[in-house]
Amino acid sequence: MPSESEVIPSSDVPAAAPIQVANRPKRNDATYEIPRGVEPTRYGQAYSERNPPPNIQSLREHQQDRQEESQRYFDDKEAETTPQSGTKRKSESIEHKVPTADDGPKAGATADVPIGAEKSNVLFHPTPKVNFDHVYDTLKKDLQQVSYLIFGSVMVLDWLFIGGGWKGFMKSLFPAAGVATVVYLILTVAGQKAVGGEMKQNAPETEKLAYVPESVEWMNSLMETLWDTLQQNFFDGIRDQINDTINPYIPEGVPVTVKITDLGHGCQSVRVLSMRSLPDSEFGALVPTHGLDNEGSVEEQKNREKKVAMEQGGVFYNLEIAIAYHEAPFRSRKDHMHVDILAMAGPVPLPVFVQVKEFVATVRIRLQMHPDLPFLKHITFALTENPQVNACVSLGAPWALDLLNLPVIDSVLESQINNAATEFVQPKSMSVDMTTYIGGSDQKEDTDAIGVLLVKIHRARSLARQDSRGPGADPYLTIAFSKYEKPMYATRIIKGDRNPVWEESAIIMIRAEHVKRNENVLLRLWDSDTTGSDDVSGVCEFALRDLILKANEMQKREDRLQGDVAGTDAEGVLEWEIGYFPRAEYNKSLRTDVKDPQDHHGDRVEVTEAEKIQDARNTVPDPTLPSGILGLTIHQAINIEVDNPNKKSMGHIKVLNQDSDGEDDSEEEEINVDYIPSLYVTADINDQLVYRTRIKSITNTPTFNSSTETYIRDWRQANLMLSVWDTRKRTDDCLVGVVSLKLSDIFHGSSSVVEFYDLRGGSGTGRIRISMIFRSMRMKLEESLLGYSVGSFVFTSPITSSGSFNTKALKLRTSGSQRLIKSGGPTWNLEKPQDTLPVHFRYLSPIVLEFIGSGLTEKIGGPLGKTKYYAVLWLYKLIDNQVSTFTLPIFKTNNPNRLTQNVVSQPDDTMTLEQVGEVSFSGMFKAGIDETHGDFLRDHDHWSTFQCWLAAKKSGEPTGESSQSYNE
């Protein structure tokens, strides 16, 4: 009888009708009726009385019941196979072989779950023949020795106790020979009978039960084969994933670190008890939903956003698997499934060995399929309940005392194991990127982004009043997709203005999933609030498919805002432009021969034009199309060495060194470890932080395999800086070293590169392995939009003002910095560093020249009041590193916020402008960071970028055109 845990229920089973079994041996022409005390569980439901959760006890009972049922089945077959019923048996055999109409599925039956009349693919195989020949061959050789021993013993005993001299000795020959012969014959006959006796063989018979599941024995056979072929490297990747998962649960300030050093799968494979497919409704939180969800902490929201991102355009398959494991007998603990844990209590190492003796668990798995080989992208799994685990925990070595045998410690450790397992029980889950383990080459052939959207946001008019006091609105605008509403871009906030003028440009990357989901481009206008959540002022939506049909052209639009709820209206009009630009085709003239075949001398072989394959690996980027997508993958760092901040040793460990190519050496070496860092990597493009990996704890050779894609305005001038950091708890993170790369130097032979680079300029040494790919877009921006977003505005001449106004001081300000020059005008000679204004967001910022008049305060009028005058220069109009002469009007206005926040130069209903003079000067926007940025670091991201720039400059690494211009 099959185990209840292996039943795969069907939703098509009728509820009350008795089920007739076809093609089963009949007795007295009676119809068998199967009683149904418990109805089968419907598809997708939870465990029931008929389908209970599997465990080790039920597995053993299942095996015993199946053997008993098999024996009863063959006993019945043996009783029916008699000479009187031979003709009947022959006819039944013929009927069994000839298919009839009754052999097909009947009403209520399914093709994958045989019920009643259906034939099953589950076969009853008799017990295999056991061959004892070699046993009795050995026994036969020993029978002669036993007979001789019996013969001699009887002779000696008869002669000693009965006596009679030599005559009596001769008489005892006959009984001794008789006893020895009888014993020899008895043992010989018994052996021959056992050798000649064979277990009766029967042809496999198809099982005819009322409710038969599909067998999972094929899966267990496959599992045993794979278990022996799996390499330890596969489990090393899983080990790193688990280390990343458990690391955040260590409380802040606790000087304890926990790391799994070895994850052994053992010699005995895991056994599958049951499998079934489930719908999305059974997976609950494992299937994230799209939309705005502000519940939970910031960290929970980020994790939820990552799960939603995995759902983009994927094809998923849901599976529930019940598995069990039992250790193999008569083997050492190291040969079983085990985990080696290294706990560091300060500088003191505490090795812990955990061996799994047996367990049973039910896992729900969500597989994300992928159209490219190897077809599997992500796996998300969770336990339905805490697994039943029988383990062994030892301190120091595998052979040490099992702590679970101690009366008090066993309950404490078992509770800790259960608490750890709870972190993987629904609704919690863990996701694994399978492309890390089963993917192909690290060198990518293309980017995930298939194109970009260029969105130009001009202005909004007549917005609704959102605040009862003041100007009424603090608007800003976000760009997102309608189904996946995470903002891809946000404009600057314009304070106190219902007619904002932004004049900003945004680049949004488009992937195939966006097109597959029929996404719409969603522009949502918000009102910023400092005391509560921001309010939605209106939305504007546009179909992405319509943009793709009109690719490579901009569409000017002027749309009335709609309400955030479908079918409602909102006040205001939005003026904007949008266009879709796909990836550019490869230029045949830029193809290289790096992928062409070679002869035995190593020379390139001429390839015909028809046989030439062109892709990113053998084509350099097109210099006439400078804008595009950069794909970056940070694979690993090796041989990292950094100074020990604690000045204490971490003990002796065995290490496996790596050569310069990242390959493991064959011999282990025991060394005294002063310090093992916990590392992460940051990526800065054009001196702006764009990506940060996760922290890999306590390792000198972390494997990240982290990927990102970002938009590059001009690859010919772009600079990529990678930095490896060692995280510290009580001090600033330590910069191990940097790699600074100019993309024009990297992509000199192809558009896809995989390389190792040395770390320089920091407090340590090592190497980092990365892969990069660049794809140009069929889009040509204005030259002013091809520059850096981070840089400095440098005044190259004195500032001269003229007009009918008096000034006492001059304030220069922009996003990220400001400088006050107290000497009076009309000419200001700027000394270093006052002639340089660091800029953090160049395409959102102006240079504001604020002329401050004499007086007490600007809040009162008259002769005692302080008057201010303004001149504004917007930086998005400038070209990088190009000196220009500027003559700007100086205005007196009643609304300085509107003048300095909006791209306006004419008066309107909310602002009066009176030109009181002009100001002239020469200057330029110098791209990139320089020394003056050190005085205006706004947050940790700017601080880390500045530290990387200092390290690159110190080591002589290229830091982009900005540093070259500055040095000159």
SVG drawing of the C-alpha trace seen along z (x, -y; Angstrom):
<svg xmlns="http://www.w3.org/2000/svg" viewBox="-22 -105 76 161">
<polyline fill="none" stroke="black" stroke-width="0.4" points="0.0,0.0 1.5,-3.4 2.3,-5.7 -0.1,-8.5 2.8,-11.0 3.3,-10.0 -0.3,-10.7 -0.7,-13.4 -4.3,-14.5 -6.5,-15.5 -9.3,-18.0 -11.2,-15.9 -12.0,-13.0 -15.8,-12.4 -16.8,-12.5 -19.1,-9.5 -19.2,-7.0 -17.4,-3.6 -14.5,-3.0 -14.2,0.2 -10.8,1.6 -10.2,2.9 -7.8,5.6 -7.5,7.0 -7.8,10.8 -11.5,11.5 -12.9,13.8 -16.3,15.4 -17.0,12.7 -17.5,10.1 -16.9,6.4 -14.5,4.9 -15.6,1.8 -13.0,-0.3 -14.4,-2.0 -13.6,-5.7 -13.4,-6.7 -11.5,-9.8 -11.9,-11.7 -8.7,-12.6 -7.2,-16.1 -8.0,-18.5 -5.3,-20.1 -3.3,-22.8 -4.8,-22.3 -2.8,-21.9 -2.2,-18.5 -5.3,-16.6 -6.1,-13.3 -5.6,-11.5 -2.4,-13.4 -0.6,-14.0 2.9,-15.6 5.6,-13.1 8.1,-12.0 10.7,-9.4 8.2,-7.1 5.7,-7.2 8.6,-6.5 9.5,-3.3 5.8,-2.3 5.4,-2.9 8.2,-0.6 6.8,2.2 3.3,1.8 4.5,1.9 6.4,5.2 3.4,6.8 1.0,5.6 3.5,7.0 3.6,10.4 -0.2,10.6 -0.4,9.7 1.9,12.5 0.2,15.0 -3.1,14.3 -1.5,14.7 0.0,18.0 -3.3,19.3 -5.0,18.5 -2.3,20.1 -3.6,23.7 -4.0,26.4 -7.8,26.1 -7.7,22.4 -4.9,22.5 -7.3,21.8 -8.9,18.9 -5.5,17.5 -4.4,17.6 -7.5,15.8 -7.0,13.1 -3.4,12.7 -4.5,12.1 -7.1,9.6 -4.4,7.8 -2.2,7.4 -4.9,6.3 -5.9,2.7 -9.6,2.1 -11.8,-0.9 -12.0,-0.4 -8.2,-0.9 -8.4,-4.6 -9.2,-7.2 -12.8,-7.3 -14.8,-10.1 -13.2,-11.7 -9.8,-10.2 -6.7,-12.1 -3.7,-11.3 -1.1,-12.0 -2.8,-10.5 -4.1,-7.0 -7.4,-6.3 -9.5,-3.1 -9.6,-2.1 -6.3,-3.8 -3.1,-1.8 -0.2,-3.1 3.4,-3.4 4.2,-2.1 5.5,1.5 5.6,4.3 9.0,5.9 9.6,9.1 12.5,9.4 15.6,10.0 17.4,13.3 20.0,13.7 23.0,15.8 24.6,17.8 27.0,19.8 30.1,18.1 29.0,18.6 28.6,22.3 31.7,22.8 33.6,21.5 31.6,23.6 32.2,26.7 36.0,26.3 35.6,26.1 33.3,29.1 36.2,31.5 38.2,29.9 35.2,30.1 34.7,33.8 38.4,34.6 38.2,32.8 35.1,34.7 36.7,38.0 39.8,37.4 38.0,36.1 35.7,39.2 38.8,41.5 40.7,39.8 37.8,39.6 36.8,43.3 40.4,44.4 41.0,42.4 37.8,43.1 37.0,46.7 40.5,48.0 41.4,51.4 44.9,50.5 45.5,50.6 42.8,53.1 40.2,50.7 41.7,47.9 41.1,49.8 37.5,50.5 36.8,46.8 37.6,46.2 34.1,47.3 32.0,45.1 34.3,42.1 34.1,42.5 30.3,43.0 29.7,39.8 32.0,37.7 30.4,39.1 26.9,38.3 27.8,34.8 29.5,34.2 26.6,35.5 24.0,33.5 25.9,30.2 26.6,31.0 23.0,31.8 21.8,28.7 24.3,26.6 23.4,28.0 19.7,27.6 20.2,23.9 22.4,23.3 19.9,25.0 16.9,23.3 16.1,20.1 13.5,17.5 10.5,17.7 10.7,15.2 7.5,13.4 7.1,10.9 6.5,7.4 2.8,6.7 1.1,3.4 -0.2,2.2 -4.0,1.9 -4.9,-0.2 -7.8,-2.6 -5.6,-5.7 -2.1,-5.4 0.5,-8.3 3.3,-8.6 6.4,-6.9 9.3,-9.1 11.7,-6.2 13.1,-7.5 13.9,-10.7 15.7,-8.9 17.8,-6.9 18.7,-10.1 19.4,-11.8 21.8,-9.1 23.7,-9.4 23.9,-13.2 24.9,-13.1 28.1,-11.2 29.0,-13.5 28.4,-16.8 31.6,-18.8 32.4,-20.6 32.5,-23.9 28.8,-23.7 28.2,-23.6 30.8,-26.3 28.5,-28.7 25.5,-27.7 27.7,-28.1 28.4,-31.7 24.7,-32.4 24.0,-31.1 26.8,-33.2 25.3,-36.3 21.9,-35.4 22.9,-34.8 25.3,-37.7 22.6,-40.4 21.1,-38.6 24.2,-39.3 23.3,-42.2 25.2,-45.5 28.0,-45.9 28.4,-42.2 32.0,-41.2 30.9,-37.8 31.1,-36.6 29.8,-33.3 30.9,-31.8 30.3,-28.4 33.6,-27.2 32.6,-23.8 29.3,-22.4 29.6,-18.6 26.8,-16.8 28.0,-13.3 28.0,-10.0 24.3,-9.2 21.9,-11.1 18.7,-12.8 15.6,-10.7 12.5,-12.2 9.2,-11.1 6.7,-13.0 6.4,-15.7 3.4,-17.8 2.9,-20.9 1.1,-23.9 -0.5,-27.1 0.7,-30.6 -2.1,-30.9 -0.4,-28.3 2.9,-30.1 1.6,-33.3 4.5,-35.7 6.8,-33.8 4.9,-35.5 5.4,-39.3 2.8,-41.6 3.4,-44.8 2.4,-48.2 3.2,-50.6 3.5,-49.0 4.8,-51.2 4.3,-48.7 7.3,-47.5 10.7,-48.9 13.0,-50.4 15.0,-47.1 11.8,-45.1 10.7,-47.4 14.0,-47.0 13.8,-43.2 10.3,-43.3 11.4,-45.4 14.2,-42.9 11.6,-40.1 9.3,-42.1 12.2,-42.8 12.8,-39.0 9.2,-38.7 9.8,-40.9 8.7,-39.0 9.6,-35.6 7.9,-32.2 7.6,-30.4 7.0,-26.8 5.9,-26.0 6.8,-22.7 6.4,-21.1 8.9,-18.3 9.0,-16.2 12.5,-14.9 14.2,-12.8 17.7,-11.8 19.4,-9.1 23.1,-8.7 24.9,-5.7 26.0,-3.1 29.5,-2.3 31.1,-5.5 33.0,-8.4 31.1,-11.6 33.0,-13.4 31.5,-11.1 28.0,-12.1 26.1,-15.4 27.8,-18.0 28.5,-21.7 31.7,-23.1 31.1,-26.4 33.8,-28.9 32.5,-31.2 34.8,-34.1 34.3,-35.5 36.6,-38.5 40.0,-37.1 39.2,-33.6 38.2,-31.0 35.6,-28.4 35.2,-25.6 31.8,-23.8 31.1,-20.5 27.5,-19.7 26.6,-16.4 23.1,-15.6 22.0,-12.1 18.5,-12.2 15.9,-14.7 12.6,-15.1 11.2,-18.3 8.7,-19.7 10.1,-22.4 8.1,-24.7 10.2,-25.8 9.5,-28.5 11.6,-28.2 12.1,-31.1 12.7,-29.8 14.8,-31.6 14.7,-31.5 18.4,-31.0 20.6,-28.1 20.6,-26.6 16.9,-27.8 16.9,-28.2 17.5,-31.7 16.4,-31.9 15.2,-29.5 13.2,-30.7 12.5,-28.2 10.8,-28.0 9.9,-25.4 6.3,-24.7 7.1,-24.0 10.2,-23.4 11.9,-20.3 12.4,-17.3 16.1,-17.0 18.3,-14.6 21.8,-16.0 25.2,-15.7 27.0,-18.8 30.7,-18.7 33.2,-21.3 36.7,-21.4 36.7,-18.2 34.3,-15.8 35.3,-13.0 34.6,-15.0 31.7,-14.5 28.2,-15.0 26.8,-17.9 23.2,-16.8 23.8,-13.8 24.1,-16.1 20.9,-16.5 20.7,-20.4 22.6,-21.4 20.6,-19.2 17.4,-21.2 19.2,-24.5 20.9,-23.5 17.7,-22.0 15.9,-25.2 18.7,-27.2 18.5,-24.8 14.7,-25.3 15.0,-29.1 17.6,-29.1 15.3,-26.9 12.4,-29.3 14.2,-31.9 13.5,-29.7 9.8,-28.8 7.0,-30.5 6.4,-33.4 10.2,-33.9 12.2,-32.5 15.6,-32.4 16.5,-33.1 19.5,-31.7 20.7,-33.0 21.4,-29.7 23.2,-31.4 26.1,-31.7 26.4,-27.9 25.1,-26.6 25.6,-29.6 27.9,-29.7 30.9,-31.9 31.5,-35.0 31.9,-37.1 28.5,-38.4 27.5,-38.7 24.8,-41.4 23.2,-43.6 19.9,-42.9 18.6,-46.3 17.3,-46.3 17.0,-50.1 16.4,-53.3 13.7,-56.0 14.8,-59.6 12.4,-61.7 12.7,-65.5 10.6,-67.1 9.9,-70.8 7.3,-72.3 3.9,-71.9 1.2,-74.6 -1.7,-75.4 -1.1,-72.7 -3.7,-72.1 -3.1,-73.7 -2.0,-71.0 -1.3,-73.0 -3.7,-75.4 -0.9,-77.8 1.9,-79.3 2.3,-79.0 0.4,-75.8 2.7,-73.1 6.2,-71.7 6.2,-69.7 8.5,-67.0 8.0,-64.3 8.9,-60.6 9.1,-58.2 8.2,-54.6 6.4,-51.7 2.7,-51.3 2.8,-47.6 6.2,-47.8 5.9,-51.2 9.4,-51.6 10.6,-55.1 13.4,-55.0 14.0,-58.7 12.9,-61.7 13.3,-65.4 14.5,-68.0 11.9,-69.4 10.8,-73.0 9.7,-74.6 6.6,-76.8 5.6,-76.9 2.5,-75.7 4.1,-76.4 7.4,-74.5 9.9,-74.7 12.4,-71.8 14.1,-71.4 15.5,-68.1 16.4,-65.0 16.1,-61.4 17.3,-58.1 15.3,-55.0 16.6,-51.5 14.1,-49.2 14.3,-45.4 12.5,-42.7 10.3,-42.0 8.9,-45.5 7.7,-44.9 6.4,-41.4 4.3,-42.8 2.8,-45.5 4.1,-48.2 3.0,-51.8 5.4,-54.7 3.9,-56.4 4.8,-60.0 3.5,-60.8 3.5,-64.3 4.0,-64.6 3.7,-67.3 6.6,-67.0 5.7,-67.2 8.3,-67.5 6.0,-66.3 4.1,-63.4 4.0,-61.3 4.1,-62.9 0.8,-63.4 0.0,-62.5 -1.0,-65.6 -1.7,-63.8 -0.4,-61.2 0.2,-60.9 0.5,-57.5 1.8,-56.5 1.9,-53.0 5.5,-51.7 4.5,-49.7 3.4,-52.9 6.9,-54.3 8.6,-51.3 6.6,-51.4 7.9,-55.0 11.5,-54.3 14.3,-56.8 12.1,-59.9 11.1,-62.3 7.4,-63.0 6.4,-66.3 3.4,-66.1 1.2,-68.4 -1.1,-66.3 -3.7,-67.2 -3.0,-65.4 -5.3,-62.6 -6.1,-61.5 -4.2,-58.7 -7.4,-56.7 -8.6,-55.5 -11.4,-57.6 -10.7,-60.7 -9.2,-64.1 -6.6,-66.3 -5.7,-70.0 -2.7,-70.9 -1.0,-70.4 2.4,-68.7 4.7,-69.6 7.2,-66.9 8.9,-64.9 9.6,-61.2 11.3,-58.8 12.5,-55.2 15.9,-54.4 17.0,-50.8 20.4,-49.3 22.5,-50.1 23.6,-47.4 27.2,-46.5 29.3,-48.4 31.0,-45.9 34.0,-48.2 34.7,-48.0 34.9,-44.2 38.2,-42.8 39.7,-39.3 39.8,-38.4 37.3,-35.5 38.6,-34.3 40.2,-30.8 43.9,-30.2 46.3,-27.8 48.8,-25.6 51.3,-28.5 48.9,-30.7 48.3,-33.0 44.8,-34.2 43.0,-32.2 41.2,-34.2 37.4,-33.8 34.9,-34.4 32.5,-37.2 29.5,-34.8 31.2,-32.9 32.1,-35.9 30.2,-36.1 29.9,-39.6 29.0,-40.3 30.3,-42.3 33.3,-40.0 34.8,-41.0 33.5,-44.5 34.7,-47.7 32.2,-50.4 31.2,-53.0 32.9,-56.3 30.1,-58.1 27.5,-56.7 29.0,-57.6 25.9,-57.0 24.9,-53.5 24.6,-50.9 27.5,-49.6 27.0,-46.1 29.3,-45.4 29.8,-42.1 32.0,-41.9 33.0,-38.3 35.6,-37.8 38.6,-39.3 41.6,-37.1 44.6,-37.2 43.4,-40.2 45.7,-41.3 45.0,-44.2 46.5,-45.4 45.1,-44.0 43.3,-46.8 43.1,-44.9 46.8,-43.8 45.7,-40.3 46.1,-37.0 43.0,-35.0 44.7,-31.6 46.1,-28.9 44.0,-27.7 44.5,-25.7 44.3,-27.7 44.3,-26.9 46.1,-29.7 45.3,-30.9 47.6,-31.7 47.6,-34.9 44.8,-33.5 42.5,-32.7 43.0,-29.0 43.4,-27.0 46.7,-25.5 46.9,-21.8 48.5,-21.9 47.1,-23.2 49.2,-25.3 48.7,-25.9 49.4,-29.6 49.1,-31.9 46.3,-34.3 46.7,-37.8 43.4,-39.1 40.7,-38.0 38.7,-40.9 35.0,-41.2 34.9,-42.8 32.6,-44.6 33.1,-46.4 31.8,-49.8 31.7,-51.0 31.9,-54.7 31.4,-55.9 32.5,-59.4 33.1,-60.0 29.5,-59.1 28.6,-56.0 26.4,-53.6 26.7,-50.2 27.7,-48.5 27.9,-44.7 27.0,-42.8 29.5,-42.2 31.4,-38.9 32.4,-38.1 35.7,-36.7 37.3,-35.8 40.4,-36.8 38.9,-35.5 35.3,-36.6 33.1,-35.6 30.4,-38.2 29.1,-37.5 27.1,-40.7 25.9,-42.4 24.5,-45.8 23.8,-47.9 23.9,-51.7 23.6,-54.3 26.8,-56.0 26.5,-59.4 29.9,-59.2 32.0,-56.1 34.9,-57.9 35.4,-60.1 34.0,-57.8 36.0,-56.6 35.2,-53.5 36.6,-53.2 36.2,-49.9 37.1,-50.0 37.4,-47.1 36.5,-48.0 37.0,-46.2 34.0,-46.8 34.7,-48.0 32.2,-48.2 33.6,-51.0 35.6,-53.1 35.3,-54.1 35.6,-51.3 39.1,-50.6 39.9,-51.1 41.9,-48.1 42.6,-49.4 41.2,-50.8 41.2,-50.1 40.6,-53.1 39.9,-52.4 39.2,-54.6 36.6,-52.8 38.3,-54.0 41.4,-52.0 39.4,-48.9 37.3,-48.6 40.2,-48.9 39.8,-45.4 36.2,-44.4 33.0,-45.6 33.1,-42.7 36.0,-42.2 36.8,-39.8 40.0,-40.7 41.8,-40.6 43.1,-43.9 45.5,-44.8 44.3,-46.9 46.4,-50.0 46.5,-53.1 44.8,-51.7 45.8,-50.0 46.1,-46.5 46.8,-44.5 45.0,-42.0 43.3,-41.5 39.8,-41.8 38.1,-40.0 35.4,-41.8 33.6,-41.6 32.2,-44.5 30.2,-45.0 29.1,-48.1 26.3,-48.5 25.7,-51.8 22.2,-53.3 20.9,-54.8 20.6,-58.2 22.7,-61.3 22.4,-63.8 23.4,-67.4 27.1,-67.9 26.2,-69.6 24.4,-66.4 27.4,-64.1 29.3,-65.4 29.9,-64.4 27.2,-65.0 29.9,-65.6 32.5,-68.3 33.4,-71.9 32.7,-75.3 35.9,-77.2 36.0,-81.0 39.0,-81.8 38.6,-85.6 37.5,-88.2 33.8,-88.8 32.8,-92.3 29.3,-93.8 27.7,-97.0 24.4,-98.7 22.3,-100.9 22.6,-98.9 24.9,-98.8 26.4,-95.6 28.4,-94.7 29.1,-91.1 28.8,-88.4 27.6,-84.8 28.3,-82.1 26.2,-78.9 25.2,-75.7 24.2,-72.2 26.8,-70.9 28.7,-74.1 28.7,-77.8 31.3,-80.6 30.9,-84.1 33.1,-86.9 32.9,-89.8 34.9,-92.4 32.8,-95.0 32.4,-95.2 32.1,-96.0 35.0,-93.7 35.8,-90.5 39.2,-88.9 38.9,-85.3 41.8,-83.4 42.1,-79.7 40.1,-77.8 37.3,-80.5 37.4,-80.4 36.1,-76.8 32.6,-75.6 32.2,-71.8 29.0,-70.6 27.3,-67.3 24.3,-67.3 25.3,-69.3 22.2,-68.7 19.9,-69.8 21.8,-72.8 22.5,-76.5 25.3,-78.7 23.6,-81.5 25.4,-84.8 23.7,-86.5 24.6,-90.2 24.0,-91.3 23.3,-95.0 24.0,-96.9 21.4,-97.0 20.3,-95.2 18.0,-92.5 16.1,-91.7 12.9,-91.2 12.2,-94.9 12.1,-97.6 13.3,-101.1 16.8,-102.4 17.4,-100.0 16.5,-96.9 19.0,-94.6 18.3,-94.1 19.5,-91.1 20.0,-90.8 20.4,-87.7 22.1,-86.4 21.6,-82.7 23.6,-80.4 22.2,-76.9 24.9,-74.3 23.1,-71.9 23.8,-74.2 27.6,-74.1 30.2,-71.8 32.7,-70.0 36.2,-71.6 35.4,-74.4 36.1,-77.9 33.4,-80.5 32.7,-84.1 29.3,-84.8 27.3,-88.1 24.3,-87.6 21.5,-90.0 21.2,-90.9 17.5,-90.9 15.7,-92.4 12.6,-90.2 9.8,-89.7 10.1,-85.8 13.7,-84.8 12.8,-81.1 11.1,-80.9 14.0,-82.7 16.7,-80.5 14.8,-77.1 13.1,-77.4 14.6,-77.8 12.9,-81.2 14.0,-84.6 10.7,-86.4 8.3,-87.8 4.9,-86.2 1.9,-86.4 3.8,-85.0 7.1,-86.8 8.3,-90.4 11.7,-90.9 13.5,-94.2 16.9,-94.2 19.3,-96.4 22.6,-95.5 24.9,-92.9 27.7,-90.7 30.5,-89.4 33.1,-86.6 34.9,-83.7 34.7,-80.1 34.1,-76.5 32.6,-73.3 35.5,-71.1 34.3,-67.4 35.1,-65.2 36.3,-65.4 39.2,-67.6 40.7,-68.5 38.1,-71.2 35.3,-68.5 36.9,-67.4 35.4,-70.4 31.8,-69.8 31.1,-66.1 27.4,-65.7 27.0,-62.0 28.8,-58.7 28.5,-58.1 30.3,-61.3 32.9,-60.5 33.7,-57.1 33.9,-58.4 36.3,-61.1 38.5,-58.6 38.6,-56.4 39.6,-59.4 42.4,-60.3 43.7,-56.7 43.7,-56.5 45.5,-59.8 48.0,-58.7 48.8,-55.5 49.0,-57.1 45.8,-55.5 43.8,-57.5 41.0,-59.6 39.4,-60.9 39.8,-64.1 38.9,-66.2 42.1,-65.5 44.2,-66.0 42.6,-69.4 43.0,-70.4 46.7,-69.4 47.3,-71.3"/>
</svg>
